[in-house]
């Protein structure tokens, strides 16, 4: 039985690329913090966002554009928004 083709979306691909760039930028900003305690606090606060971005990218590669990837994108955006409200970089 042939495998179903993945549905792709240029908009979703652009969102994923922007998410990956944002994660890299925030991680670089966190690693620039000189106080180790503060840096650790920011890293632990950003850990879930990093995982959400990775999951988004992986699920898009495996499944394409679907409800799961749309949900993963919404989760990533919500987590990022909350992080930006709670932490100042």
C-alpha positions in Angstrom: 0.0 0.0 0.0 1.5 3.3 -1.0 2.2 5.9 1.6 0.2 9.1 1.7 2.0 12.2 0.5 2.7 14.9 3.1 0.9 18.1 2.5 3.3 21.0 2.5 2.8 24.7 3.2 5.1 27.6 2.3 3.6 29.7 5.1 4.3 26.9 7.6 7.8 26.5 6.4 8.4 30.2 6.8 7.0 30.1 10.3 9.2 27.2 11.2 12.3 28.9 9.8 11.5 32.0 11.8 10.9 30.0 14.9 14.4 28.3 14.5 16.0 31.7 14.0 14.2 33.1 17.1 15.4 30.1 19.2 19.0 30.6 18.1 18.8 34.4 18.8 17.3 33.9 22.3 19.8 31.2 23.2 22.7 33.4 22.1 21.2 36.2 24.3 20.9 33.9 27.2 24.5 32.7 26.9 25.6 36.3 26.9 24.3 36.7 30.4 27.4 36.8 32.7 25.7 35.9 36.0 25.5 32.1 36.1 22.5 31.9 38.4 20.5 34.2 36.1 21.7 32.4 33.0 20.5 29.1 34.5 17.1 30.5 35.4 16.7 31.8 31.8 17.8 28.5 30.3 15.4 26.5 32.4 12.6 29.0 31.5 13.4 28.7 27.8 13.9 24.9 27.7 10.3 24.1 27.0 10.2 26.6 24.1 13.3 25.1 22.6 11.7 21.6 22.8 8.4 22.9 21.3 10.3 24.4 18.3 12.2 21.1 17.8 9.0 19.1 18.0 7.4 21.5 15.5 10.2 21.1 13.0 10.4 17.3 13.4 6.6 16.8 13.1 6.5 19.0 9.9 9.2 17.0 8.3 7.5 13.7 9.2 3.8 14.6 8.7 3.7 17.8 6.8 1.1 20.4 7.2 -1.7 19.0 9.4 -3.6 19.7 12.6 -0.7 18.4 14.8 1.8 20.8 13.2 -0.6 23.7 13.4 -1.1 22.9 17.1 2.6 22.7 17.7 3.1 26.1 16.1 0.4 27.6 18.3 2.0 26.0 21.4 5.4 27.4 20.4 4.0 30.9 19.9 2.1 30.8 23.2 5.1 29.6 25.1 7.4 32.2 23.5 4.9 35.0 24.3 4.7 34.0 27.9 8.5 33.7 28.1 8.9 37.2 26.7 6.4 38.6 29.2 8.1 36.9 32.2 11.8 37.4 31.3 13.5 40.5 30.1 16.3 40.0 27.6 
